[in-house]
Amino acid sequence: MAAAAKTKRGRKTGRRPKFVLADVENPELRMNEIFPAHENLRHPRCREIRLKYKLDAVVKGERDEFARILLLRQWIKKHIRINNKYPTRTRGDAFGILDAALKGGGFHCAHFSIVQQAIYNSFGYVTRRLGAGPGEPPPGRGGHHGVNEVWVNDLLKWVLIDAKYDLHFELDGAPMSALDVRDEVIRNGGLDVKRTYGPERKHKRKDFPESTHTYRWISWELNSRFTEWPNALASALVVYDDKFYRKNVWYRDGKPHWAYKADYFVPVRRRSWIEWTPNVVGSRVHIEKDRARVALRTCTPNFKTYQMRRGQGGWRDCGESVELKLGKTGASLSFRTVNLAGLKGPEHRVEVVPAAL
């Protein structure tokens, strides 16, 4: 409850606020502090990839966001053949890979992740490329794997997505981020993690928990590879600078990871900087007498507009600052972002209620 107003001498004037801000649980807004580049939805390549490969038909009729993501992942898996040792030589962007794959070409994990990043971002899903590995010194496992993470608005989290095997990981039925998987690997070897396949989200009865060990070490690319092609090939690599990172060495192919010597690692100690929250809205509310002013902020790549609704009314576009007159019962407001692909972000609520007497 707000305190009564005071004069300059500190004496109470007897005036109390008519309205106060109620406590509401909202998605946490974590700003993007370290990932400067995003795919540009205005670039013609985004429209071209959807049209050329008829990708809109893949998700036609499906309204659930995560289900659409899984359908697109399955399409990639079905149309690209795996060939780890002798991948087809072709132009290294999504178009070159897909054109060769549709003619029978085969590719390894990095190619799958390049295609998946291009397709998801073209639909407006904020997606990034990851490199991962078990990182064990000889004679242990020191291989490497390329995958993606996609921000899922409906789940309010990043989800690790692997197009090469049409899979993601789940814990107690909830899809996991790359760091979620890593947490479990470090905690107990990933014994409780379920490999989950296809849009049907099936778990194999016989599977190998060791496969989660691939995510003991993770790095995130900083560039936007698809719409800046061919000018954004090399990228520094963000790594989570926690106790495990500082006390161990990431081995790749029998040697310390090349990024150590090249000084390409960008160690980041704040997990929230790695798992920032695209499309989420934050607000500051100022109430004076019977009026409220709401100032909005967000970190939404390819931002188009904010939208608001009052009560159970319809959504309408609004600016980053909204001022309104309060009724006798205050106001119940909802806000969200919309990006250039028409994708709606998570809902943010503001409740203004009459002050208690």
C-alpha positions in Angstrom: 0.0 0.0 0.0 1.3 3.4 -0.9 2.0 5.8 2.0 0.0 9.0 2.4 1.5 12.1 0.7 3.8 14.4 2.8 4.6 18.1 2.8 8.1 19.4 2.5 8.3 19.5 6.4 7.4 15.8 6.5 3.9 16.3 7.8 1.2 14.1 6.3 -1.3 16.0 4.2 -4.0 13.4 4.6 -4.1 12.7 0.8 -3.9 9.1 -0.2 -3.4 7.8 -3.8 -6.6 6.7 -5.4 -5.0 3.9 -7.3 -2.0 1.6 -6.9 -0.1 -1.0 -9.0 -1.0 -4.6 -8.1 1.6 -7.3 -8.0 1.4 -9.4 -11.2 3.6 -12.3 -12.3 5.1 -11.6 -15.7 7.8 -13.1 -17.9 11.2 -11.8 -17.0 12.7 -9.4 -19.4 16.5 -10.0 -19.8 18.0 -7.7 -22.3 20.5 -8.7 -25.0 23.9 -7.7 -23.8 26.3 -9.7 -26.0 24.6 -11.0 -29.2 24.8 -8.0 -31.5 23.7 -9.6 -34.8 20.2 -10.9 -35.9 19.0 -12.1 -39.2 17.2 -9.3 -41.1 13.6 -10.2 -42.0 13.5 -7.4 -44.5 16.2 -9.2 -46.5 14.7 -10.9 -49.7 16.5 -14.1 -48.8 14.0 -14.7 -46.0 11.0 -14.6 -48.3 12.9 -16.5 -51.0 13.7 -19.5 -48.9 10.1 -19.9 -47.8 8.8 -19.6 -51.4 11.4 -21.7 -53.1 11.1 -24.7 -50.9 7.3 -24.3 -50.2 7.9 -24.2 -46.5 4.6 -22.5 -45.6 2.8 -25.6 -46.7 4.9 -27.6 -44.1 3.2 -25.7 -41.2 -0.2 -25.0 -42.8 -3.0 -25.3 -40.4 -0.8 -25.6 -37.3 -1.2 -22.8 -34.9 0.9 -24.1 -32.0 4.3 -22.4 -32.1 6.5 -25.2 -30.9 4.6 -27.7 -33.1 5.4 -25.6 -36.1 9.0 -25.5 -35.1 9.1 -29.3 -34.9 7.4 -29.7 -38.3 10.0 -27.6 -39.9 12.8 -29.5 -38.2 11.3 -32.8 -39.5 11.2 -31.4 -43.0 14.9 -30.6 -42.9 15.7 -34.1 -41.6 13.7 -35.7 -44.4 15.3 -33.7 -47.2 19.0 -33.8 -46.2 20.9 -37.0 -46.2 23.6 -37.6 -43.6 27.1 -38.0 -44.8 29.6 -37.2 -42.1 32.9 -38.2 -43.7 32.4 -37.0 -47.3 29.9 -34.2 -47.4 28.9 -32.9 -50.9 31.0 -30.0 -52.0 28.8 -27.0 -52.7 28.2 -23.3 -51.7 28.1 -23.2 -47.9 24.9 -21.2 -47.4 21.4 -22.6 -46.8 20.4 -22.4 -50.5 23.5 -24.2 -51.7 23.1 -26.9 -49.2 19.4 -27.5 -49.8 19.8 -27.4 -53.6 22.5 -30.1 -53.4 20.6 -32.1 -50.8 17.4 -32.2 -53.0 19.6 -33.7 -55.7 20.9 -36.5 -53.3 23.8 -34.7 -51.7 24.8 -35.6 -48.2 26.0 -33.4 -45.3 27.1 -33.3 -41.7 25.8 -31.5 -38.6 27.1 -28.1 -39.4 25.2 -28.0 -42.7 22.0 -29.1 -40.9 22.4 -26.2 -38.4 23.0 -23.6 -41.2 19.8 -24.6 -42.9 17.8 -24.8 -39.8 19.0 -21.4 -38.6 18.0 -19.8 -42.0 14.5 -21.4 -42.0 13.5 -20.7 -38.5 14.7 -17.1 -38.6 12.8 -16.6 -41.9 9.6 -17.5 -40.0 10.4 -15.0 -37.3 11.8 -17.4 -34.7 14.9 -16.1 -33.1 17.5 -18.8 -33.7 21.2 -19.1 -33.2 23.9 -21.7 -34.0 25.8 -23.7 -31.4 28.9 -25.8 -31.4 29.1 -28.5 -28.7 31.3 -31.5 -27.7 32.0 -33.9 -24.8 35.5 -32.3 -24.7 37.4 -35.1 -23.1 41.2 -35.4 -23.5 42.7 -38.4 -25.3 41.8 -41.2 -25.3 38.3 -39.9 -24.4 35.6 -38.5 -26.6 36.6 -35.2 -28.2 34.3 -34.9 -31.1 32.1 -31.9 -32.1 28.5 -31.3 -33.0 26.6 -28.4 -34.6 23.0 -27.6 -33.5 20.7 -24.7 -32.9 18.8 -23.0 -30.1 15.4 -21.4 -30.8 13.5 -19.0 -28.6 10.0 -20.4 -28.1 7.5 -17.7 -27.0 4.9 -20.1 -25.7 7.4 -21.9 -23.5 9.2 -18.7 -22.4 12.6 -20.3 -23.0 15.4 -21.3 -25.4 15.1 -24.8 -26.7 18.0 -26.9 -28.1 17.0 -28.2 -31.5 18.9 -30.8 -33.6 17.8 -31.1 -37.2 20.3 -33.8 -38.1 18.6 -36.3 -35.8 15.2 -34.6 -35.6 15.4 -34.4 -31.9 15.5 -32.2 -28.8 15.9 -33.1 -25.1 13.2 -33.1 -22.4 13.3 -33.3 -18.6 10.0 -34.2 -16.9 8.2 -33.5 -20.2 9.7 -30.0 -20.6 11.9 -29.1 -23.6 15.4 -28.1 -22.5 17.9 -25.4 -23.4 21.5 -26.2 -24.1 22.5 -25.0 -20.7 19.7 -27.1 -19.1 21.2 -30.2 -20.7 24.7 -29.2 -19.6 23.5 -28.8 -16.0 22.2 -32.3 -16.0 25.3 -33.8 -17.6 27.5 -32.1 -14.9 25.0 -33.1 -12.1 24.5 -36.8 -12.8 25.7 -37.6 -16.4 22.3 -36.7 -17.9 20.6 -39.8 -16.6 17.2 -38.2 -16.3 17.3 -36.4 -19.7 15.0 -37.9 -22.5 16.0 -37.8 -26.1 12.8 -36.7 -27.9 12.1 -37.3 -31.6 9.9 -35.9 -34.3 6.8 -33.7 -34.0 5.2 -36.5 -32.1 7.8 -36.0 -29.3 8.5 -39.7 -29.0 11.0 -41.2 -26.5 12.9 -44.3 -27.5 12.7 -47.1 -25.0 16.3 -48.0 -25.6 18.5 -45.0 -25.8 21.9 -43.9 -24.6 22.2 -41.2 -21.9 25.8 -40.8 -22.9 24.6 -38.8 -25.9 23.9 -35.9 -23.7 27.6 -35.7 -22.9 28.0 -33.9 -26.2 26.7 -30.8 -24.4 29.3 -30.8 -21.6 30.9 -28.0 -23.7 28.9 -25.4 -25.6 29.7 -22.3 -27.7 27.3 -19.8 -29.3 28.1 -17.9 -32.6 27.7 -14.2 -32.5 27.1 -13.5 -36.2 24.0 -13.6 -38.5 25.1 -16.1 -41.1 22.0 -16.2 -43.4 21.1 -12.7 -44.4 24.7 -11.4 -44.3 26.0 -14.2 -46.6 28.8 -14.3 -47.7 30.2 -11.6 -45.4 29.7 -13.2 -42.0 31.5 -16.6 -42.0 33.9 -16.4 -39.1 32.5 -15.7 -35.6 33.7 -15.3 -32.1 32.3 -17.9 -29.7 30.4 -17.2 -26.5 31.1 -19.7 -23.7 29.6 -19.9 -20.2 32.4 -18.9 -17.8 31.4 -20.9 -14.8 33.4 -23.0 -12.3 33.4 -26.0 -14.6 34.8 -23.9 -17.6 37.5 -22.3 -15.5 38.7 -25.6 -14.0 38.7 -27.7 -17.2 39.9 -27.6 -20.8 37.7 -28.2 -23.8 39.3 -30.8 -26.1 38.3 -31.2 -29.7 39.8 -33.9 -32.0 42.5 -34.8 -29.5 43.7 -31.2 -28.9 42.6 -28.2 -26.9 39.8 -26.4 -28.9 41.2 -24.2 -31.6 39.4 -21.2 -30.2 41.8 -21.0 -27.2 44.9 -20.3 -29.3 42.9 -18.1 -31.7 41.5 -16.1 -28.8 38.0 -16.6 -30.2 36.3 -17.6 -27.0 34.2 -14.8 -25.3 33.7 -16.0 -21.7 30.5 -14.8 -20.2 29.8 -15.3 -16.5 26.2 -14.1 -16.4 24.0 -16.9 -17.5 21.1 -14.4 -18.0 23.2 -12.7 -20.8 23.4 -16.0 -22.7 19.7 -16.9 -22.0 18.3 -13.4 -22.8 14.6 -13.2 -23.5 13.6 -12.1 -27.0 10.1 -10.6 -27.6 9.4 -10.2 -23.8 8.0 -6.9 -22.6 8.9 -4.9 -19.5 7.1 -1.9 -18.1 7.3 1.1 -15.8 4.0 2.5 -14.5 3.5 6.0 -13.2 0.1 6.7 -11.5 -1.1 10.2 -10.7 -4.7 10.7 -9.4 -6.9 9.0 -12.0 -4.4 8.7 -14.8 -1.7 6.1 -15.5 1.2 6.2 -17.9 2.9 2.9 -18.9 6.4 3.0 -20.5 7.3 -0.2 -22.3 10.7 -1.7 -23.2 11.7 -4.9 -25.0 14.5 -6.6 -26.9 12.7 -7.9 -30.0 14.7 -8.6 -33.2 12.9 -7.3 -36.3 10.5 -5.4 -34.1 7.4 -4.1 -35.8 5.0 -2.8 -33.1 3.7 -3.1 -29.5 0.1 -4.1 -29.0 -2.2 -3.6 -26.1 -5.6 -4.6 -24.9 -7.8 -3.4 -22.0 -9.6 -6.1 -20.1 -10.8 -8.8 -22.5 -11.1 -6.4 -25.4 -9.3 -6.8 -28.7 -5.6 -6.1 -29.4 -4.6 -2.9 -31.1 -1.2 -1.3 -32.0 0.3 1.1 -29.5 3.4 3.1 -29.0 6.1 2.5 -26.4 4.4 4.9 -24.0 0.7 4.6 -23.2 -1.4 7.1 -21.1 -5.0 6.5 -20.1 -7.7 7.6 -17.7 -8.6 5.1 -15.0 -12.2 4.0 -14.3 -13.6 3.4 -10.9 -12.1 -0.1 -10.7 -8.8 0.9 -12.2 -7.6 -0.9 -15.3 -6.5 -4.3 -16.5 -4.0 -4.0 -19.4 -2.1 -6.5 -21.5 0.9 -5.8 -23.8 2.9 -7.8 -26.3 5.3 -7.3 -29.2 4.8 -8.2 -32.8 7.8 -8.7 -35.1 8.0 -8.3 -38.9 7.0 -11.9 -39.5 3.8 -11.3 -37.5 5.0 -13.4 -34.6 3.5 -12.4 -31.3 5.6 -12.3 -28.1 4.6 -13.3 -24.6 1.8 -11.4 -22.8 2.8 -8.8 -20.2 0.1 -7.7 -17.8 -0.4 -4.4 -15.8 -3.1 -4.2 -13.1 -4.0 -0.9 -11.6 -6.5 -1.2 -8.7 -8.2 1.2 -6.2 -6.0 1.9 -3.2 -7.2 0.4 0.1 -8.8 2.8 2.5 
